[in-house]
Amino acid sequence: MAPYFIRNLIPRREARSDNRRPLLEVLRTITWIQWAQFVSGWLAWSCDAIDFFSVSLSVTRLQQQFHKAEASTITQAITLTLLFRSVGAVIFGVLSDRFGRKWPLVINLLLCAVFELGAGFTTSFRAFLALRSLFGIAMGGVWGLASATALENLPVEARGLGSGVLQQGYAFGYLIAAVMNLRLVPHSRHTWRTLFWASAAISAFAAFIRALVPESEVFLRAKALEREKGSTTGKKTRRFIQQANAMLKKHWLLCIYAVLLMTGFNFFSHGSQDLYPTYLQTTKGFDSYHSTVATIIGNCGAIAGGSIAGFVSQYIGRRLTIIIFVVLAGAFIPLWILPNTFGGLSAGAFWLQFGVQGAWGVIPIQLAEMSPPGFRATFPGVTYQLGNMISSASAQIEATGGDHLKTTIIKNGKKTIVPDYARVQGILIGTVAAYIIFLTIIGPENHGANFERHSPAFSENANVSDRPAHDLRGIDDEKLSETRSEEMKEKA
């Protein structure tokens, strides 16, 4: 018989009881407001990627603009953005769990637009780094708020698929940024600045859309109940602080585990994306056009992988799905770095990102289900961004390593010594893949948790002692049917 930690990767029967309804039937029960809330969260996360990858796609142009000889100098901007994201995750996560999902996210997106716009007007490298740092603070709040907005309003059975589609909003945003870099930037006299300005406009549009969509139903019910009880703003804030302190005391080990897991995942993602266009142009000798097209192909693989993995995780569990897709990504590392032809490298990009972002597609729902009750914006957002902070030097590590490890290519008919970014990325991604598999095996899984039934942290009914696990475990089929009937009546 297999060891317990292997057998435990398969969700228990009780935790899968909600999956008896066909997915299409579940999707038909989703209201237009729920769809709008999901789309607004997905759009916010897509804008996050467009804004972030505007630097990755412009490294060589930024080198020329600011007269920097090495790519590692420009990637400082990426590192600083990732470092400061944890600050924004704390600020906006707390605001969201205390005051609601809507307006904190609107403000968050508007700040992203302002700082992205400002970066497009800078003329000095110091000012550029300062604005990218401030942008990191604003950007840090988006993921936690977007995932909470999108997932907590969906039926339990649709959250696996929703998680995959939501997370690949990031790949979609990267794809849009790549298309703009391919079609818009070369035809503009402002070159890289055009990409930043267009990104800022899209973020402002996403803020406008979120402002039109109603607040999360969980918060509307909780606020109405608190008004009936006569709770004041001061009382609710004090209660929220008390619950936050109690949560940290009770779930500190879970918080550490989530940060370690997100550190691995962020190395996995940023290590395979941030320096990729530079890697193709420098180590493989491709021009900007072909490196951008390969990036687009890779992101198509990411979108497909994330959506499929999210759907599959609803049936075989979150952790097992993560492990399968991480192994798949590791298997395609050779195809990602060894070929020298456009076709081979594009195929490697597609399948590697299929695995990397497939595993990532499970993360929003995995973190939401393991999150302590009442902190579904703060816990996922902060642990995710702390992992980002720890892994913030991934592009810097690859750029510096490539500057020390050299390889020879034929460029313009001559042998040319260039940085060997391929070998550095292959070693980094392979090591991180093994690390993620180990942490995923030993970690928790609360597959199918009905976390929307827990009260927000500011409510009198809030209780961090509630386990953030599947709260229908042990309930018989008759009671499950009654529960569903009541939910359908409420929706009707």
N, C-alpha and C positions, 0 to 999 in steps of 0.2 A: 504494500500500500504506500502511496506517495506521502511525503511529510505533510503535516497539518498546514503549514504556511503555503504549500502548493495547492492542496485541496481547497483551502479557504479563499483562493482567488475566484472560485465560482460562487456567484451570489446564492444565498440560501433561498429555498423555495418560497418562503413567506415574502421575501423581499421582491420576488418577481410576480407576485399575484396581481399587481396592477397592470401587468402587461397583457392581460387576456383580451382586452379590447383591441381590435385591429387599429393600426396607426392611422389609416385613412378615416376611420370612424372618429378617432380622437381629434384629428385635425379639423373635421367638420364641426366639432363642438366649440372651437376657438372663435371668440367674438371679434368683431372688427377692432374694438378697442384693444384687445389683447394682441392682435396682430400689429397694430400701430405701436404699442409699447415695445414689442419685440423688435420691430424694424427700426425704431428710434434708437434703441440700444445698439443694434447692429451697425447702424449708420455712424454713431458716435465712435465706435471702435474702429471702423474703416477709416474715419478721418484721422484718428490717432496714428494709424500706419502711414497714411499719405504724408502727414506732417513730419513724422519721424524719418522716413526713408528719403525725404528730400535731400538730406545730407549724404546718405550712402550712395545715392545715384549721382551726386555732384562732386565727389571727392577730387577727381582730376581737374575739374573746372575751378574748384575752390583753391586747389594748389596754385593754379595759374593766377587767380584773382589776388590771393594774399601772398604770392611769391614764396611758397613753401616747397622745398625740394622733396621731402618724404611724405608719403601718405599717412604715416603714423602721427604726424603733426596735426593733420586735419581731423583724424579720428578722435582726437581729444574732445571734439565737440560731441561726438556720439557718447563717449565715456561720461562726460559731464551731464548730459541729458539723462542717462540711465542712473547716475548717482543721485540726482535730485528728485527722481520720480517717487521715491519712498516718502519724501516730505509731503508731496501732494496727495499721496494715497492716504496718509494719516489725516490730513486736514479735511479733504473732501469726503473720505469714508466716514469720519465721525459726523460731519454735517449731514450726510445722507441718511445714516442710521438714526440720527436725532430728529431731523426736520423733513425728511422725505427724499425721494429719488429725483424729482423733477428739477427744481430750481438750482440745487447744487450742480447738477450736470449741465444745465444751461450756462451758468456762470463759468464752469470749467471749460466748456467748449469755446466760449467767447474769449477767455484768456489765452487759450491755445491759438486762436486766430490772431489776436493782437501781437503776441510774441513771435509767431511765425511771420507775420507781415513785417514786423520790425527787423527781423533777421535778414529779410530780403532787401532792406535799405542800407545795411551796414557797409562801411568802407574800411574798417579796421578789423583785424583778426581778434583783438581783445574784446571789442564790442560784440562781435559775432559769438564768441564763447560765452560772454555774459548773458546774451539773449537766449542762447540755447540752454543755459543753466536754468534761467527763469521759465523757459518753455518746459523743461523737465518737470518742474514743480506742478505746472498746470496739467501737463500730460499724465502725471502720476495718478490723478484721481479718476481718469476716464474709465479704465478697465473695470474696477470694482463697481462703479455706479452703473456702467453699461450692462454688465453681466447680471447684476441684481434686477435692474429694470426689465431686462429681456426674459430672464428665466423664472422669476418668482410668480409671474402672471400666467405661465403656461401650465396645462395639465401635466401631472407627474409623468404620464406615459410618453409625452412628446419632448421631455426635457433633454434626453440623450441626443436626439436629432437636433434640437434647438441649440444645444451646447456646441455641437460640431459646426453648424452653420454660423452661429455667433462668432466663434473663435476665428473662423476663416474670413470674417469681415476684415481681419488684419491682412490676410493674404490678398484679398480683393483690393484693399487700400493700396498695398504695395504694387499690385498690378496696375491700378489707375495711375499711380505716381510714375511707374515705368512707361506707360503709354504717353503720358504728358511729356516725360523726358525724351521720348522718341519722336513725338510728332509736334509738340509745342515749342520746346526749348531751342532746337536747332534753327527754327525759323524766326526767332525773336532776337532783337539786338541786345536785349537784357540777359540773354542766356539763362544761367542758373537762377537768377532772381525771379524770372517768370514762374518757375516751378514753385517757389516759396509763396509768391503772391496768389497764385491759383489755389494752392493748398489752404491758405488762410481764408479765402472766399468760401471754399467748401466747408470748412469747420464752422464758419458763421452761419451757413445755410443749415447745417446739422443742428446748431443751437436753436435756430428758428423753428425747425420741425419739432424738436423736443418740447419747445414752449407751447406748441399747439396740442400736444398729446396729454391726456389726463394723467394725474398722479397715480401711482401704484395703488391698487384696491386694498392691499394689506394695510397701507398707511392711512388711507381714507377711513377704513373701519376703526382702526385703533385711535385715530384722532377724534372721531365722532364719539367713541366710548369715553375717552378722557374728558371731553367737553361735558358730557352728561354727568360725570363724576365731579365736575368742578375743579379739575386739576389745572394749576397755573403753569405758565412757562417755566418759572423758577423751579417748581416742584418736579416737573418732568425732566429738566436738565440735571437736577441733583440725583434723581433716580437713575438717569442714564449713566452718570459718572460712577455711581455705586455699582451698577450692573457691570460696567466696563472693568472696574477693579476686581470684582468677584470673578469675572470671566478670565482675566489674566492669571489669577491665583489658581483657578481650577483647571484651566486648559493650557497652561504654559508649555507643557511638553508637546501638545498638539501644535501650538504655534511654532515651536522650534522645528518640528518635523516638516510643517508646511513650508517654512522658509528654506530649509535644506532641499526639499523637493523642487521648489520654484527656482532655486539657484541652478540646479541641474538643467531644468527645462529652459531657462533663459540662456544658459551657455549653449544648449542644443539649438535653439532658435537663432539667436544673434550670431553664434559662431558659424552658422551655415548661410546667413543672409547678409549681414552688414557689410562685409568686405567682398561679397561675391562679384559685383560688377568690376571692382578694381582687380580682383584675382583674374578674371577673364581677360581684361585689357592688358594687365602687366605680365602675368605668368604665361598666359596662353596666346597673347599677341593679337587678340580680337579688337576691332574698332568699337566705338561707343554704340553704334547701331546694333551690331550683332550681340554685344554683351547685354544690351537692354532687351533684345528679343529673347535671349536665353533666360533672362530674369522673368520675363512674362510667362514663358513656358513652365518654369519652375513653380510659379505661383498658381498656374492652372492645376498642377499636380497637388499643391497645398490645399486648394479649395476642394478638390475631389477627395483627397485623403481625410481632411477634417470632417467633412459632411458624412462620409461613409463610416468613419470610426465612431462619431457621435451616435449614429443610428445603431451600429453593432453593439455599442456599450450598453444599450438598454436591455439587451438580451443575454450577453455573456459577462457583463460586469465591467466596471470602470477600469480596475487595475489590470485585468487580463487583456483588455483591449489595448491599453497603454503599452504593455509589454510586447504584444504582437507587432504593433506598429513601430516601436523603437528597434526591435530586431530587424524588421524590414528595412528601416532607414540604414542601419549598420551594414546590411548586406549590399547596399548600393553605393557605399562610399567609394569603392574602386572605380565604378563607372562615373562617379562624380568628379574624380581628380586625374585619372590616368589617360583618357583619350585626349587627342589634340585637334580633333575635327569638331565642327560646330554641331553636327548631328549627334555624335556620341556624347558630348558634354551636355547638350540640351536634354537628351534622354536621361542622363545621370541627374540633372537638376530636377526633372519632373518626378522621378521615382524617389529620390532622396527627400524632396519636400513632401511627397505623398506620405512617406513614413514619419518625418519630423512633425509636420503639421497635423497628421492623423492622430498621433499621440497627443498633441496639443489640443485637438478638438474635444477631448474628454475632460480637459482641465477645468473649464468653467463650472461644469456640473459636479465634478469631483470635489472641488473646493467648496462649492455652495452646500453640498450635502454633508460634508464633514465640518462645516462652519458652526461655531457655538451659536445657539439661538439668539436672535435679535441683532446679530452683527454680520449680516450677509453682504454688506458693502465694505465694512471696515476690515474684517478678517481676510477675505479673499484678496481685496485690493492691497492691503498692507503687506501680507506675506508674499504676494506676487511681486510687488515693487521692491521689497527688501531683497528678494532673490535677484531681481534686476540690478540692484545696487551692488551686490556681491559679484555678479557676473558682468558688471559694467565695462570691465577692461577686456572683454572678449575680442573686440575688434582691434584694440590696442595690442593685445598679446599676439594676435595673428599678424598684424602689420609689422610689429617689432621682430617676431620670429622669422617672418619672410625676409626682412631686411638683412638678417644674419645668415639664413640658409639660402644659398643661391642655386640657380639652375641655368642651363643654356638653351636658348631657342633660336630659330632662324627668323630674323626680322629684316625685311627689305634685302633679302639675299645674303645677309651676313650673320655670323654667329654672335649672339648678344647675351650677356650675363644679366639675369633679372632675378628679383626676389622669388623664392619658391613658396608662394602662398598655398599651393596645392598640398604639399606634404604637411605643412603646419596645420591646415584645416582638417586634413584626414586624421591626424593624430588626436587633435582636440575633440572632434566629433565622436571618434571611436571610444575614447576614454569616457566622455560624458555619457554616451549611450549605456555603457556598463554600469556607471554610477546610478543612472535613473532606474534601470532594471532592478538593481539591488534595493534601492529605497522604496520602489513601488511594491515589491514583494513583501517587505516587512511592515508596510504602512497599513492604515485603516481604510475601510470602505463602508459607507453608509448608503448603499445602493437603493434608490427608490424612496429616499426620505421625503416626507411631506412637510418640508420646512416652512411652507407658507402658513401653516397652522400655528406656529409659534408667535407669540406677541412680540412687538418691537421692544427694544431695550428701555424705552422711556415709559412703557405702560406699567400699571400696577400689577398686571398679570404676568409680567416678564419674570423668567426664572432661568438663570444660567445653569442650574442643576439639571434642567431637562437635557436629555441626551440628544444630540443632533443626528440621531440615527433614524432608521425607518420606524415611524411611530405606529404602523399598522401591523407590526410583527405579532403573530399570535391571534389576530382577529380572524374569525371564521368567515367563510364565503358569504353567509347570509348578512352579516354586519357590513361587509364590504359593499354588497349590493345596496343595502340601505343607505350607506354613506354616499355612494354614487348617485342614487336617486335624489337625495337631498341636494347634492351639488347641482344636478340638472335642473331641479325646481328653482333654485336660487338664480341660476343663469337665465331661466325662462322668465 
